[in-house]
Amino acid sequence: MHPRVVVALFALLAAPPALAESASSGLARDIVDHASIGYLAHDVSGLWSGFRIERAATALNFDVVFAPHLDVLWGTIRPAVGGTVTLGDGTSYGYADARYEITGPFATFFGVGLGFAVHDGAFDRTRFVPPGGHDDKALGSRVLFHVPLEVGVTVAERVRLSAYFEHVSNGWLGTDVNEGMDNVGARIGYKF
């Protein structure tokens, strides 16, 4: 893994407690609702994106969900930004979403989002695909839709533990290929 990625991940993990300590005026809570980091299985087969997958890999996911919100029905919509960095030869991407989250009983929560991702992967099928996987997936366009789902529980008042799924694809808009990708795993977060 690139040294800058490691430094950025450690900074992300160290930032919530440091911001919380300096947030006696509530300024951090007025800007950031929560931040999360996770470990994901990259491009899992048999889910929404079908069975043609990139080589087996894992990924680190991180995002920040901002405090400004819109209350809708039983939940809240907030803006979020983040990224998924694949550890290996797979596709990585950054994203911006609108997240809708419902708080349930016993400190549980359910979230779903819709947004856009920009990736560093391939657009089309330019190489022979060996059995069992390949280096690239034909994603069709540089900008993709990003759809996250998250189910979890808040423990110790501010720590969020969750199962996380994300899908990226172009939705067949303006291209003849749309292989998409699905990542699934676990995340830990900090609520300001």
N, C-alpha and C positions, 0 to 999 in steps of 0.2 A: 504494500500500500504506500502511496506517495506520502512523504513526511508532512506536507501541508494539510493533507486530509486528516492525518492523525492529530495534528495540533488543533485543527478546527473542531474535531469531535470532542477532544478533551476540554476545549474552551466552552463548547455547548453544554457539556455535562457540569462544568464548574459554574457556569453563569447563573442558573436559577437560584442557588443558595446565596450567592453574592448579591444578586439583584434583590432578593427578598430582604436581606439584611439592610440594604440601603433604601428600602422602599417604605420607610416609616411614614413618609408623607403620602404613600399610596400611588406615587407616580408610576411605578412599574406595573401595578395592577390596572392603571388607566390605559396602558399601552398594550400589554401582553396578558392574555387570559391564561394560557399554558404553553409549555414547550415540551416536546417529546423526542425520544430517540429509540430506535428499534433495530432488531436483527431479523432479517427476512430471508426466506428461501426465494431465490430469483427465478422468474419465468417457470413457474410450476405447471406441469402438464396436466391435462384433464380438467381444467377449470374453464373460465369464460373464453380464453384465447386459443383453445384447441390443443393439438398435440405436437406441433412442430416447434421445438424449443431450442433456445441457446444452450450452450454447454452448461452443465451443472455448476452453479455458483451460489454464493450468498451475497447479501447486500446490507448496507447500513442505511437506515432511513432516519431523517430528522426533519422536524418542522416546528414552526411557531404559529400559534393561533392567536390572533389579536383580540383585544378587549372590546373595541366598538362592535355593537351587535344590533340585531333586529329580532325582536320576539315574534315568533310565528307559531300559531297553534300551541302545541305542548312543548316547543323547544326554542332554540336560539340559533340564528344564522350569524356566523362570524367569518371574516377573511383569514386565510391561512397561506403561508408560503413554506416551501421546504424542498427536499431533494432526496433521491435514492441513488446511492453510490454503490455500484456493483464491484465486489471484490473478485476480480478475475477478468475474463475476456468479455463479459456481457455489457449490455447497454445501460448507461446511467442517464439520469434526467433530473431537472429541476421543475418545480410546479408552483402554480398559484391557484387556489380554490376558494369557493364559498362552502363553508361547512355548516351543516345543520345538526345540532346535537340535542338529544332529549335526556334529561336526568330522570332515572328511575328509582325504585325503592332500594333501600340498603346501600346507598351511595353508588349505584350502578349508573352507567351511561351508555348510550348508543349514538353513534355518529355516522353520517353519510355526507359525501361531498361531490361537487362537480366543478371541474376547472380545466386548465390547460397545462401541458407539460412540453418542455423543449428537451430533446434527447441528442445523444452523440452517436447513435447507431446508424444502421444502413436503411436506405429507402426502398431498395428493390432486391430481387434475387439475382445476384451477380456471380455466384459461385455454385459449384456442385455441392449438394447437401449430403454428407455421409450419414449412414444409418446411426441413429442415437443422438443426433444433434449437430450443431455447426457453430461457427463463430458469430454469424450475423442473422438477424431476423428482418424480413422485409416489412418495415413499418409504414411505408408509403409516403410519409411527409415528415418534415422536421418538427412541426407542431402537432401534438396529439391531445386527445381528451384524457383527463385524469379523473378516475372515479375511486375514491377511498371509502372503505367501510371499517368501522371500529366498534368493538364491544368491550367494556371494561368495568372496573370498579375503582373508586377513590379510597385509598387507605391512609391512615395517619393524617387526615384532613387535607393534605396537599399532594400526596403521591398518587399518580394514576398508573394502574397496571391494565394492559389491554391486549386483546388479540386484534390483529390488523391485517387487512386485505387491500390491495390496490390494483387497479387495472388501467392500462394505457393502451389506446388505439386511436386510429384516425376516423373511425365510424364510417368508413367507405366514402368519405367526402373528397371528391376530386382526384381519386386514385383507383387503380385496379388491383392493388394489394392492401391488405389490412390484417396482418398477422397478430398484432397486439401482444401484450405481455401481462402476466399475472404474478404478483409477489404476495407472499403470505408469511406472517410471523408474529412476534410479540414486541410490545413497546413498553417503555416506562416513561412517565412524564411528571412534570412538576406544575401544579396550579398556583398561580400568584394570588 
